[in-house]
Amino acid sequence: MTVERILIADADKNTCNTLRNVLVREGFDVMLSHTGSDALEKFYVQKPDAVLTELMLPETDGLQFCREIRKKSEVPIIIISSRSDVFDKVLALEIGADDYIVKPFESREVLARIKAVARRISITKLKPEQSEVRYDKLTVNKERYELKINGISTEIPPKELELLYYLANNPNKVYTRDQLLDEVWGFEYYGDSRTIDVHIKRLRMKLDGISEKWRLRTVWGIGYKFEADAVK
């Protein structure tokens, strides 16, 4: 995937101008928005290749902006926000953001993150991969972002599904938290690895007790694995 057009959404005009100057020097075509509703309109009309957005946007906040984008597009979304709480990061990544940068930011880091996200998506599209894994009473479809338990579709946030798919697609293999962050989020995560713990806890609330033939297991002192007797 080639990123050429970038939409920046932030109520702070100084932040927008700083980012625009950096990105224009690197050869990107940049669009600016200062409200969530205007950013959403520009997204649909001008179809950018990537989005940089603050969470605190007037009219339509950044989280809702991300949700609306994810209904129709897998375009890379990078949050650049003054909110540094782990909860905000987890929530943003759960609803489909690809990366999260806390203000104040370094221009070189923003550029590196844009390139890393674009590279990850390009590799994902080129790499042949089965889109669905099945186990007893469980089906995880990454292409349709669909989780079925006992044949019934169950609502699940995108990052939870991606984490479950990755583990279930690599059964009985132990992964550290850092490995899972790198593999599922696709970038070197500069935050708290407890993000994985939160996602695993929520997955267990949905999955525990469904079947005796597979389970999400904690490997103490190391990380997690999807333990399975056999793949269906």
Buried (B, 14 or more C-beta within 10 A) or exposed (E): BEBEBBBBBBBEEEBBEBBBEBBEEEEBBBBBBBBBBBBBEBBEEEEBBBBBBBBBBEBBBBBBBBEBBBEEBBBBBBBBBBBEEEEBBBBBBBBBBBBBBBEEBEBEEBBEBBEBBBBBBEEEEEEEEEEBBEBBBBBBBBEEBBBBBEEEEEEBBBBBBBBBBBBBBBBEEBBBBEBBBBBBBBBEBEBBEEBBBBBBEBBEEBBEEBBEBBBBBEEEEEBBBBBBEEEE
